[in-house]
Amino acid sequence: MSNNPLSANYFQQLHSALVRAQLAEPLLVIDRDRLDTNINTLRAALPTGMAYRIVAKSLPCAPLIEHIAHRMGTNRLMSFNTNMVEQLLATMPTADQLLGKPIPITAVQGVFSRANTSTAALLQHQVQWLVDTPKRLMQYEDFAASSQLNLRINLEIDVGLHRGGMEPGASLASALEIIDKSQNLHLSGLMGYEPHLTKLPNLAGWPKRAKQGAADRFREALTQVSAIFGEDCSKTIVRNMAGSPTFKLYEDTELANEIAAGSALVKPSDFDLPILKDFLPASFIATPAIKVSAGVRLPGLEYANRALGKPQSGKTIFLHGGYWKADPVYPRGLKNSSLFGRSSNQEMLVAPKNASINVDDFVFLRPTQSEAVFLQFPKLLIFSEGEIKDIWSPLAVTA
C-alpha cells in the first residue's frame, strides 16, 4: 500500500465508494478513519494536564464537533459569532464556549434579546466573551449592569500577532480594575493567540526570539492578574494559547493550560506545515466532470485554432460547480485555466491529453482551508472503511 496520502489508489477507492452510494453532485467528503488518526496524533502531542478546545469555525458541523469532543474527552469549544454560539448551545448545551474574537456589544445584546430564560442562563454560565480593549469592556459592563446579567470575560492579550488585544501594561491594568470593581463581570481567562510563530522566516533566530517574546508578554499579563486577583486566580483561570500551527510548541502547562486547534484534524493544504507533518489530509471536494473534450478550445480563438491546424493539446474538463478555495489533486495534472477564468457554475480545468477521465467521473480537489469551504456544501459525506457511512449537515452559514 502506498504511503502517499494523495495516491491514485486512495482516490480510486473514494471514487468507487461515491459511485456505489449513487452520488453525482458536488460534495465535501470527510475521511473519518484519517480524522480519527489525526485525533489520536493530537492527543499524543498534548502535555500532561493540557486541556483541548475545539475550534468550531474550522470544523463547522455539529456531528463532527461532537465526534471529536467524544474521542478527545473535551467539552470545550471555540465559537466565533453569536449565531454560532446559539447553534452550539442548542446542540451541546453543557459545552463551555470561548469566543475566538471580540463581538460588538450590539450583537451580544441581540443574542440575549432572542434568548428564552434557559438560553439566557446558558449564555451567562457556559460562554466566555472575549474582550480586547477597556472601552469594549465598559460596553459589556454597562449592558450587564443594566440587564442584571453576569458575564464571563476572557481578555485578549497581544503576544506578538498585533491583530488586536491588550499588551501588558496600562490598558490591561485598566481592564482588570474594571472587572475587579464590577458586580456583573467575572474574569474567566486570558487568550494569547500566536499563529505567526511557525510562519516567520528562520533568519538570525527570529522565530526563537518571537516565541520567547510571546511567552514573556503572556507571563507579564498573568503577573498583572495575580496582582489584582491573587496568584490562585492566575493559576486556575483559562489560559488559552495556540492554534493548529503552534500547539505542538507547548511542552508543559506553565503558561497555557489549554490549547485550541481545529484545522489540523482535517488538514487542508494551508496547513501543510513541518510542525503538522504527522497529520493526514482528511477532507476533499468531490465533484463530477460534466463535460470532457479533446483539446483546449478557448472562446473567440477559433480562427487562431484553425490557423495552427489543430486545437491546443490536452483535454478540457468542465466541473459541476467550482471556484472553491481548493486545488485539484486527482486525476493528476488538472489545472485551472488562467485564460478562461474561474466559474462557480461550471469551472474549467485543463488536463494532459493522456489523462484518464470521462464524463461523470469524479474530480477530487483538496481544500486550502476548512472554515469557509465546509459551509459551502449542504452535505458532508463520511467515508470510512472504503464506504460512505453517513451524511452529516454543516452548521448554518454564519459570517
C-alpha positions as a LaTeX table, in Angstrom:
\begin{tabular}{lrrr}
\hline
Residue & $x$ (\AA) & $y$ (\AA) & $z$ (\AA) \\
\hline
Met1 & 0.00 & 0.00 & 0.00 \\
Ser2 & 1.26 & 3.47 & $-0.88$ \\
Asn3 & 2.27 & 5.77 & 1.96 \\
Asn4 & 1.25 & 8.75 & $-0.16$ \\
Pro5 & $-1.98$ & 10.15 & 1.35 \\
Leu6 & $-2.84$ & 11.58 & $-2.10$ \\
Ser7 & $-2.17$ & 8.41 & $-4.06$ \\
Ala8 & $-4.17$ & 7.40 & $-7.13$ \\
Asn9 & $-5.24$ & 4.22 & $-5.32$ \\
Tyr10 & $-6.77$ & 6.24 & $-2.49$ \\
Phe11 & $-8.86$ & 8.39 & $-4.81$ \\
Gln12 & $-9.93$ & 5.38 & $-6.86$ \\
Gln13 & $-11.29$ & 3.79 & $-3.67$ \\
Leu14 & $-13.07$ & 7.01 & $-2.79$ \\
His15 & $-14.45$ & 7.28 & $-6.34$ \\
Ser16 & $-15.83$ & 3.73 & $-6.18$ \\
Ala17 & $-17.48$ & 4.40 & $-2.81$ \\
Leu18 & $-19.23$ & 7.50 & $-4.17$ \\
Val19 & $-20.47$ & 5.61 & $-7.21$ \\
Arg20 & $-21.83$ & 2.78 & $-5.03$ \\
Ala21 & $-23.61$ & 5.40 & $-2.93$ \\
Gln22 & $-25.24$ & 6.72 & $-6.15$ \\
Leu23 & $-23.96$ & 10.23 & $-5.65$ \\
Ala24 & $-23.41$ & 12.65 & $-8.52$ \\
Glu25 & $-23.17$ & 16.21 & $-7.23$ \\
Pro26 & $-20.55$ & 18.45 & $-5.62$ \\
Leu27 & $-19.82$ & 17.00 & $-2.19$ \\
Leu28 & $-17.49$ & 17.54 & 0.73 \\
Val29 & $-16.00$ & 14.25 & 1.88 \\
Ile30 & $-14.51$ & 13.69 & 5.34 \\
Asp31 & $-12.35$ & 10.61 & 5.78 \\
Arg32 & $-13.34$ & 9.52 & 9.29 \\
Asp33 & $-10.54$ & 6.97 & 9.58 \\
Arg34 & $-7.95$ & 9.66 & 8.86 \\
Leu35 & $-9.79$ & 12.07 & 11.14 \\
Asp36 & $-9.56$ & 9.57 & 13.98 \\
Thr37 & $-5.87$ & 9.03 & 13.27 \\
Asn38 & $-5.35$ & 12.80 & 13.47 \\
Ile39 & $-7.30$ & 12.94 & 16.74 \\
Asn40 & $-5.00$ & 10.29 & 18.19 \\
Thr41 & $-1.96$ & 12.22 & 16.94 \\
Leu42 & $-3.24$ & 15.41 & 18.56 \\
Arg43 & $-3.97$ & 13.66 & 21.85 \\
Ala44 & $-0.49$ & 12.15 & 21.94 \\
Ala45 & 1.08 & 15.58 & 21.36 \\
Leu46 & $-0.61$ & 17.24 & 24.36 \\
Pro47 & 1.47 & 17.51 & 27.52 \\
Thr48 & 0.10 & 16.16 & 30.78 \\
Gly49 & $-2.66$ & 18.38 & 32.13 \\
Met50 & $-3.16$ & 20.36 & 28.92 \\
Ala51 & $-6.83$ & 20.85 & 28.03 \\
Tyr52 & $-8.04$ & 20.93 & 24.43 \\
Arg53 & $-10.60$ & 23.31 & 22.94 \\
Ile54 & $-12.23$ & 22.53 & 19.57 \\
Val55 & $-12.15$ & 25.43 & 17.10 \\
Ala56 & $-15.68$ & 25.30 & 15.72 \\
Lys57 & $-15.13$ & 27.66 & 12.78 \\
Ser58 & $-12.58$ & 25.23 & 11.33 \\
Leu59 & $-14.90$ & 22.24 & 11.84 \\
Pro60 & $-18.34$ & 23.80 & 11.31 \\
Cys61 & $-20.53$ & 20.73 & 11.66 \\
Ala62 & $-22.26$ & 19.72 & 14.89 \\
Pro63 & $-21.89$ & 15.91 & 14.45 \\
Leu64 & $-18.21$ & 16.43 & 13.54 \\
Ile65 & $-17.61$ & 18.54 & 16.64 \\
Glu66 & $-19.46$ & 16.03 & 18.82 \\
His67 & $-17.40$ & 13.16 & 17.36 \\
Ile68 & $-14.14$ & 14.97 & 18.14 \\
Ala69 & $-15.35$ & 16.03 & 21.60 \\
His70 & $-16.20$ & 12.43 & 22.47 \\
Arg71 & $-12.90$ & 11.00 & 21.27 \\
Met72 & $-10.83$ & 13.78 & 22.85 \\
Gly73 & $-12.81$ & 13.80 & 26.10 \\
Thr74 & $-13.41$ & 17.56 & 25.99 \\
Asn75 & $-16.41$ & 19.84 & 26.41 \\
Arg76 & $-14.54$ & 23.00 & 25.38 \\
Leu77 & $-15.44$ & 24.79 & 22.16 \\
Met78 & $-14.28$ & 27.98 & 20.50 \\
Ser79 & $-17.03$ & 29.81 & 18.62 \\
Phe80 & $-16.76$ & 32.96 & 16.55 \\
Asn81 & $-20.08$ & 34.81 & 16.35 \\
Thr82 & $-23.38$ & 34.93 & 18.21 \\
Asn83 & $-25.16$ & 32.79 & 15.61 \\
Met84 & $-22.59$ & 30.05 & 16.10 \\
Val85 & $-22.92$ & 30.43 & 19.86 \\
Glu86 & $-26.67$ & 29.87 & 19.58 \\
Gln87 & $-26.33$ & 26.84 & 17.30 \\
Leu88 & $-23.79$ & 25.17 & 19.58 \\
Leu89 & $-25.78$ & 25.94 & 22.74 \\
Ala90 & $-28.73$ & 24.17 & 21.13 \\
Thr91 & $-26.73$ & 21.04 & 20.22 \\
Met92 & $-24.19$ & 20.94 & 23.08 \\
Pro93 & $-25.73$ & 22.92 & 25.96 \\
Thr94 & $-23.21$ & 21.72 & 28.56 \\
Ala95 & $-20.16$ & 22.71 & 26.48 \\
Asp96 & $-18.00$ & 25.62 & 27.56 \\
Gln97 & $-17.75$ & 28.13 & 24.72 \\
Leu98 & $-14.96$ & 30.67 & 24.39 \\
Leu99 & $-15.39$ & 33.35 & 21.75 \\
Gly100 & $-12.44$ & 33.40 & 19.36 \\
Lys101 & $-12.85$ & 37.07 & 18.54 \\
Pro102 & $-14.41$ & 40.10 & 20.23 \\
Ile103 & $-18.08$ & 40.63 & 19.41 \\
Pro104 & $-19.69$ & 44.11 & 19.11 \\
Ile105 & $-21.97$ & 44.81 & 22.04 \\
Thr106 & $-24.96$ & 45.26 & 19.72 \\
Ala107 & $-24.63$ & 41.63 & 18.62 \\
Val108 & $-24.36$ & 40.49 & 22.24 \\
Gln109 & $-27.49$ & 42.46 & 23.12 \\
Gly110 & $-29.22$ & 40.82 & 20.16 \\
Val111 & $-28.45$ & 37.27 & 21.24 \\
Phe112 & $-29.76$ & 37.94 & 24.74 \\
Ser113 & $-32.90$ & 39.59 & 23.37 \\
Arg114 & $-33.64$ & 36.40 & 21.39 \\
Ala115 & $-32.95$ & 34.10 & 24.30 \\
Asn116 & $-35.55$ & 32.44 & 26.49 \\
Thr117 & $-34.88$ & 32.06 & 30.20 \\
Ser118 & $-32.92$ & 28.80 & 29.93 \\
Thr119 & $-30.82$ & 30.02 & 26.99 \\
Ala120 & $-30.08$ & 33.29 & 28.79 \\
Ala121 & $-28.78$ & 31.26 & 31.72 \\
Leu122 & $-26.54$ & 29.24 & 29.40 \\
Leu123 & $-25.23$ & 32.43 & 27.78 \\
Gln124 & $-24.10$ & 33.57 & 31.23 \\
His125 & $-22.74$ & 30.27 & 32.59 \\
Gln126 & $-21.41$ & 28.47 & 29.51 \\
Val127 & $-19.96$ & 31.30 & 27.40 \\
Gln128 & $-16.74$ & 33.28 & 27.83 \\
Trp129 & $-16.94$ & 36.58 & 25.98 \\
Leu130 & $-13.61$ & 37.72 & 24.52 \\
Val131 & $-12.81$ & 41.38 & 25.11 \\
Asp132 & $-9.90$ & 43.22 & 23.53 \\
Thr133 & $-9.98$ & 46.80 & 24.92 \\
Pro134 & $-11.04$ & 48.61 & 28.10 \\
Lys135 & $-13.55$ & 50.60 & 26.00 \\
Arg136 & $-15.31$ & 47.45 & 24.81 \\
Leu137 & $-15.16$ & 46.06 & 28.34 \\
Met138 & $-17.06$ & 49.11 & 29.62 \\
Gln139 & $-19.74$ & 48.48 & 26.99 \\
Tyr140 & $-20.14$ & 44.94 & 28.31 \\
Glu141 & $-20.18$ & 46.25 & 31.87 \\
Asp142 & $-22.92$ & 48.82 & 31.12 \\
Phe143 & $-25.03$ & 46.22 & 29.32 \\
Ala144 & $-24.58$ & 43.58 & 32.02 \\
Ala145 & $-25.37$ & 46.02 & 34.82 \\
Ser146 & $-28.45$ & 47.47 & 33.13 \\
Ser147 & $-29.75$ & 43.98 & 32.24 \\
Gln148 & $-28.80$ & 42.37 & 35.57 \\
Leu149 & $-26.63$ & 39.78 & 33.85 \\
Asn150 & $-23.44$ & 38.02 & 34.89 \\
Leu151 & $-20.94$ & 37.72 & 32.05 \\
Arg152 & $-17.75$ & 35.67 & 31.99 \\
Ile153 & $-14.94$ & 37.72 & 30.42 \\
Asn154 & $-11.82$ & 36.40 & 28.74 \\
Leu155 & $-9.27$ & 39.10 & 27.93 \\
Glu156 & $-7.39$ & 39.04 & 24.63 \\
Ile157 & $-3.65$ & 39.60 & 25.09 \\
Asp158 & $-1.46$ & 40.74 & 22.19 \\
Val159 & 1.56 & 38.44 & 22.41 \\
Gly160 & 3.06 & 39.47 & 19.08 \\
Leu161 & 0.50 & 38.89 & 16.34 \\
His162 & $-0.56$ & 42.57 & 16.59 \\
Arg163 & $-4.08$ & 41.84 & 15.33 \\
Gly164 & $-5.55$ & 43.46 & 18.40 \\
Gly165 & $-5.87$ & 42.76 & 22.07 \\
Met166 & $-4.15$ & 44.37 & 25.03 \\
Glu167 & $-0.44$ & 44.37 & 25.69 \\
Pro168 & 0.59 & 44.04 & 29.32 \\
Gly169 & 0.69 & 47.42 & 30.95 \\
Ala170 & $-1.75$ & 50.27 & 31.43 \\
Ser171 & $-4.60$ & 49.08 & 29.20 \\
Leu172 & $-4.63$ & 45.61 & 30.73 \\
Ala173 & $-4.46$ & 47.10 & 34.22 \\
Ser174 & $-7.46$ & 49.28 & 33.39 \\
Ala175 & $-9.43$ & 46.26 & 32.14 \\
Leu176 & $-8.60$ & 44.19 & 35.21 \\
Glu177 & $-9.66$ & 47.04 & 37.50 \\
Ile178 & $-13.00$ & 47.33 & 35.67 \\
Ile179 & $-13.66$ & 43.64 & 36.23 \\
Asp180 & $-12.48$ & 43.80 & 39.85 \\
Lys181 & $-14.94$ & 46.59 & 40.64 \\
Ser182 & $-17.82$ & 45.12 & 38.67 \\
Gln183 & $-20.69$ & 43.17 & 40.20 \\
Asn184 & $-21.61$ & 41.71 & 36.80 \\
Leu185 & $-18.35$ & 40.84 & 35.01 \\
His186 & $-16.16$ & 37.93 & 36.05 \\
Leu187 & $-12.66$ & 37.16 & 34.81 \\
Ser188 & $-12.69$ & 33.69 & 33.25 \\
Gly189 & $-9.34$ & 33.74 & 31.48 \\
Leu190 & $-6.78$ & 35.17 & 29.09 \\
Met191 & $-6.18$ & 34.36 & 25.43 \\
Gly192 & $-2.84$ & 34.84 & 23.69 \\
Tyr193 & $-3.06$ & 33.78 & 20.03 \\
Glu194 & 0.28 & 33.42 & 18.21 \\
Pro195 & $-0.03$ & 31.67 & 14.80 \\
His196 & 2.83 & 33.78 & 13.45 \\
Leu197 & 5.42 & 31.85 & 15.46 \\
Thr198 & 5.78 & 28.99 & 12.95 \\
Lys199 & 5.48 & 31.22 & 9.89 \\
Leu200 & 8.32 & 33.65 & 10.49 \\
Pro201 & 11.40 & 33.21 & 8.29 \\
Asn202 & 14.18 & 31.37 & 10.07 \\
Leu203 & 16.65 & 34.23 & 9.95 \\
Ala204 & 19.03 & 35.23 & 12.73 \\
Gly205 & 16.99 & 33.46 & 15.38 \\
Trp206 & 13.85 & 35.44 & 14.58 \\
Pro207 & 11.31 & 32.63 & 15.40 \\
Lys208 & 13.07 & 31.79 & 18.67 \\
Arg209 & 13.03 & 35.41 & 19.80 \\
Ala210 & 9.38 & 35.78 & 18.78 \\
Lys211 & 8.44 & 32.67 & 20.76 \\
Gln212 & 10.26 & 33.98 & 23.82 \\
Gly213 & 8.61 & 37.36 & 23.36 \\
Ala214 & 5.14 & 35.80 & 23.23 \\
Ala215 & 5.85 & 33.83 & 26.39 \\
Asp216 & 7.16 & 36.93 & 28.15 \\
Arg217 & 4.09 & 39.01 & 27.22 \\
Phe218 & 1.69 & 36.33 & 28.44 \\
Arg219 & 3.66 & 35.83 & 31.64 \\
Glu220 & 3.57 & 39.59 & 32.28 \\
Ala221 & $-0.20$ & 39.56 & 31.79 \\
Leu222 & $-0.57$ & 36.73 & 34.31 \\
Thr223 & 1.55 & 38.69 & 36.78 \\
Gln224 & $-0.88$ & 41.59 & 36.46 \\
Val225 & $-3.80$ & 39.24 & 37.07 \\
Ser226 & $-2.09$ & 37.93 & 40.21 \\
Ala227 & $-1.51$ & 41.47 & 41.48 \\
Ile228 & $-5.25$ & 42.21 & 41.48 \\
Phe229 & $-7.00$ & 38.84 & 41.84 \\
Gly230 & $-4.32$ & 36.77 & 43.54 \\
Glu231 & $-1.95$ & 34.06 & 42.37 \\
Asp232 & $-4.56$ & 31.31 & 42.74 \\
Cys233 & $-6.70$ & 33.09 & 40.18 \\
Ser234 & $-3.91$ & 33.35 & 37.62 \\
Lys235 & $-3.24$ & 29.63 & 38.04 \\
Thr236 & $-6.85$ & 28.46 & 37.72 \\
Ile237 & $-8.34$ & 30.72 & 35.04 \\
Val238 & $-8.40$ & 29.59 & 31.42 \\
Arg239 & $-5.02$ & 30.38 & 29.86 \\
Asn240 & $-5.67$ & 29.80 & 26.18 \\
Met241 & $-2.89$ & 29.88 & 23.62 \\
Ala242 & $-2.00$ & 28.27 & 20.30 \\
Gly243 & $-3.83$ & 27.11 & 17.21 \\
Ser244 & $-3.25$ & 24.36 & 14.68 \\
Pro245 & 0.12 & 25.81 & 13.52 \\
Thr246 & 1.54 & 26.23 & 17.04 \\
Phe247 & 0.01 & 23.85 & 19.59 \\
Lys248 & 2.99 & 21.48 & 19.40 \\
Leu249 & 5.24 & 24.27 & 20.73 \\
Tyr250 & 3.81 & 23.75 & 24.22 \\
Glu251 & 5.52 & 21.01 & 26.24 \\
Asp252 & 4.02 & 21.85 & 29.64 \\
Thr253 & 1.27 & 23.92 & 31.26 \\
Glu254 & 3.45 & 26.61 & 32.79 \\
Leu255 & 1.87 & 29.32 & 30.61 \\
Ala256 & $-1.03$ & 27.85 & 28.67 \\
Asn257 & $-3.34$ & 25.36 & 30.36 \\
Glu258 & $-5.39$ & 24.79 & 27.23 \\
Ile259 & $-4.70$ & 24.87 & 23.51 \\
Ala260 & $-7.17$ & 25.40 & 20.69 \\
Ala261 & $-6.99$ & 23.67 & 17.31 \\
Gly262 & $-9.32$ & 22.55 & 14.56 \\
Ser263 & $-7.88$ & 22.65 & 11.07 \\
Ala264 & $-5.12$ & 20.16 & 11.86 \\
Leu265 & $-7.71$ & 17.43 & 12.29 \\
Val266 & $-8.86$ & 17.67 & 8.66 \\
Lys267 & $-5.61$ & 19.26 & 7.39 \\
Pro268 & $-6.44$ & 21.44 & 4.39 \\
Ser269 & $-3.43$ & 22.37 & 2.29 \\
Asp270 & $-2.75$ & 25.72 & 4.02 \\
Phe271 & $-1.68$ & 23.55 & 6.96 \\
Asp272 & 0.97 & 21.58 & 5.11 \\
Leu273 & 3.50 & 22.80 & 7.66 \\
Pro274 & 6.54 & 20.96 & 9.03 \\
Ile275 & 5.06 & 21.08 & 12.52 \\
Leu276 & 1.98 & 19.17 & 11.26 \\
Lys277 & 3.81 & 16.59 & 9.14 \\
Asp278 & 2.30 & 13.71 & 11.17 \\
Phe279 & $-1.27$ & 14.74 & 10.31 \\
Leu280 & $-3.15$ & 13.39 & 7.28 \\
Pro281 & $-5.32$ & 15.23 & 4.74 \\
Ala282 & $-8.83$ & 14.15 & 5.75 \\
Ser283 & $-11.20$ & 16.29 & 3.69 \\
Phe284 & $-11.77$ & 16.57 & $-0.05$ \\
Ile285 & $-14.23$ & 18.04 & $-2.50$ \\
Ala286 & $-15.63$ & 15.50 & $-4.97$ \\
Thr287 & $-17.50$ & 16.80 & $-7.99$ \\
Pro288 & $-18.46$ & 15.23 & $-11.34$ \\
Ala289 & $-16.82$ & 16.18 & $-14.61$ \\
Ile290 & $-19.97$ & 17.03 & $-16.54$ \\
Lys291 & $-18.16$ & 17.78 & $-19.83$ \\
Val292 & $-14.91$ & 16.34 & $-21.18$ \\
Ser293 & $-13.49$ & 17.12 & $-24.62$ \\
Ala294 & $-10.24$ & 16.63 & $-26.51$ \\
Gly295 & $-8.12$ & 19.70 & $-26.95$ \\
Val296 & $-8.32$ & 23.06 & $-25.27$ \\
Arg297 & $-10.52$ & 25.45 & $-27.23$ \\
Leu298 & $-10.94$ & 28.96 & $-25.92$ \\
Pro299 & $-13.85$ & 31.22 & $-26.89$ \\
Gly300 & $-13.08$ & 33.81 & $-29.57$ \\
Leu301 & $-9.93$ & 31.99 & $-30.72$ \\
Glu302 & $-11.50$ & 29.62 & $-33.25$ \\
Tyr303 & $-9.70$ & 31.26 & $-36.17$ \\
Ala304 & $-6.38$ & 31.02 & $-34.38$ \\
Asn305 & $-7.00$ & 27.34 & $-33.76$ \\
Arg306 & $-7.65$ & 26.78 & $-37.48$ \\
Ala307 & $-4.54$ & 28.70 & $-38.47$ \\
Leu308 & $-2.49$ & 26.45 & $-36.19$ \\
Gly309 & $-4.08$ & 23.41 & $-37.82$ \\
Lys310 & $-5.34$ & 21.86 & $-34.57$ \\
Pro311 & $-6.60$ & 22.88 & $-31.16$ \\
Gln312 & $-4.20$ & 23.09 & $-28.27$ \\
Ser313 & $-3.17$ & 19.70 & $-26.95$ \\
Gly314 & $-4.66$ & 18.28 & $-23.77$ \\
Lys315 & $-8.23$ & 17.92 & $-22.56$ \\
Thr316 & $-10.87$ & 20.34 & $-21.43$ \\
Ile317 & $-12.99$ & 19.48 & $-18.38$ \\
Phe318 & $-15.96$ & 21.39 & $-17.04$ \\
Leu319 & $-16.90$ & 20.63 & $-13.44$ \\
His320 & $-20.24$ & 20.53 & $-11.71$ \\
Gly321 & $-19.73$ & 23.74 & $-9.68$ \\
Gly322 & $-16.38$ & 25.27 & $-8.87$ \\
Tyr323 & $-14.46$ & 28.34 & $-7.67$ \\
Trp324 & $-13.87$ & 26.83 & $-4.24$ \\
Lys325 & $-10.84$ & 27.56 & $-2.09$ \\
Ala326 & $-9.37$ & 24.27 & $-3.26$ \\
Asp327 & $-6.88$ & 22.81 & $-5.72$ \\
Pro328 & $-7.44$ & 19.77 & $-7.98$ \\
Val329 & $-5.48$ & 16.72 & $-6.83$ \\
Tyr330 & $-6.97$ & 13.84 & $-8.85$ \\
Pro331 & $-6.82$ & 12.87 & $-11.66$ \\
Arg332 & $-3.23$ & 14.06 & $-11.89$ \\
Gly333 & $-2.25$ & 17.09 & $-13.90$ \\
Leu334 & $-5.51$ & 19.04 & $-13.70$ \\
Lys335 & $-5.10$ & 22.81 & $-13.62$ \\
Asn336 & $-7.31$ & 25.86 & $-13.65$ \\
Ser337 & $-7.38$ & 27.79 & $-16.91$ \\
Ser338 & $-5.90$ & 31.24 & $-16.42$ \\
Leu339 & $-7.23$ & 32.28 & $-19.84$ \\
Phe340 & $-10.79$ & 31.01 & $-19.47$ \\
Gly341 & $-11.10$ & 32.24 & $-15.89$ \\
Arg342 & $-12.91$ & 30.91 & $-12.84$ \\
Ser343 & $-16.56$ & 29.90 & $-12.52$ \\
Ser344 & $-18.70$ & 28.79 & $-9.57$ \\
Asn345 & $-21.15$ & 27.18 & $-12.01$ \\
Gln346 & $-19.00$ & 25.21 & $-14.48$ \\
Glu347 & $-15.33$ & 25.52 & $-13.58$ \\
Met348 & $-13.00$ & 24.82 & $-16.49$ \\
Leu349 & $-9.93$ & 22.68 & $-15.90$ \\
Val350 & $-7.29$ & 21.63 & $-18.40$ \\
Ala351 & $-5.69$ & 18.21 & $-18.30$ \\
Pro352 & $-2.92$ & 16.36 & $-20.12$ \\
Lys353 & $-4.23$ & 14.58 & $-23.23$ \\
Asn354 & $-3.46$ & 11.20 & $-21.69$ \\
Ala355 & $-5.45$ & 11.98 & $-18.51$ \\
Ser356 & $-7.82$ & 9.14 & $-17.71$ \\
Ile357 & $-11.15$ & 10.88 & $-17.14$ \\
Asn358 & $-14.59$ & 10.52 & $-18.66$ \\
Val359 & $-17.86$ & 12.39 & $-18.41$ \\
Asp360 & $-19.45$ & 11.90 & $-14.95$ \\
Asp361 & $-16.19$ & 10.71 & $-13.36$ \\
Phe362 & $-15.44$ & 12.43 & $-10.08$ \\
Val363 & $-12.73$ & 15.05 & $-9.87$ \\
Phe364 & $-11.18$ & 15.49 & $-6.42$ \\
Leu365 & $-9.98$ & 18.78 & $-5.02$ \\
Arg366 & $-8.23$ & 19.46 & $-1.74$ \\
Pro367 & $-9.47$ & 22.49 & 0.22 \\
Thr368 & $-6.89$ & 25.10 & 1.13 \\
Gln369 & $-8.87$ & 25.80 & 4.30 \\
Ser370 & $-11.86$ & 24.24 & 6.00 \\
Glu371 & $-13.67$ & 27.05 & 7.76 \\
Ala372 & $-15.16$ & 28.68 & 4.64 \\
Val373 & $-15.24$ & 25.64 & 2.35 \\
Phe374 & $-17.23$ & 23.25 & 4.57 \\
Leu375 & $-20.11$ & 25.72 & 4.80 \\
Gln376 & $-20.49$ & 25.77 & 1.01 \\
Phe377 & $-21.81$ & 22.21 & 0.94 \\
Pro378 & $-25.23$ & 21.04 & 2.14 \\
Lys379 & $-23.92$ & 17.51 & 2.71 \\
Leu380 & $-20.72$ & 16.29 & 4.34 \\
Leu381 & $-20.13$ & 12.68 & 3.29 \\
Ile382 & $-18.42$ & 10.47 & 5.88 \\
Phe383 & $-16.02$ & 7.97 & 4.29 \\
Ser384 & $-14.77$ & 5.06 & 6.40 \\
Glu385 & $-13.52$ & 1.55 & 5.72 \\
Gly386 & $-13.91$ & 2.04 & 1.99 \\
Glu387 & $-17.57$ & 3.10 & 2.06 \\
Ile388 & $-19.75$ & 6.17 & 2.55 \\
Lys389 & $-21.04$ & 5.53 & 6.06 \\
Asp390 & $-23.02$ & 8.64 & 6.90 \\
Ile391 & $-24.14$ & 12.09 & 5.80 \\
Trp392 & $-23.69$ & 14.99 & 8.19 \\
Ser393 & $-25.05$ & 18.52 & 7.84 \\
Pro394 & $-22.85$ & 21.58 & 8.39 \\
Leu395 & $-23.77$ & 24.40 & 10.73 \\
Ala396 & $-25.90$ & 27.13 & 9.25 \\
Val397 & $-23.82$ & 29.67 & 7.37 \\
Thr398 & $-22.55$ & 32.50 & 9.56 \\
Ala399 & $-20.21$ & 35.40 & 8.94 \\
\hline
\end{tabular}
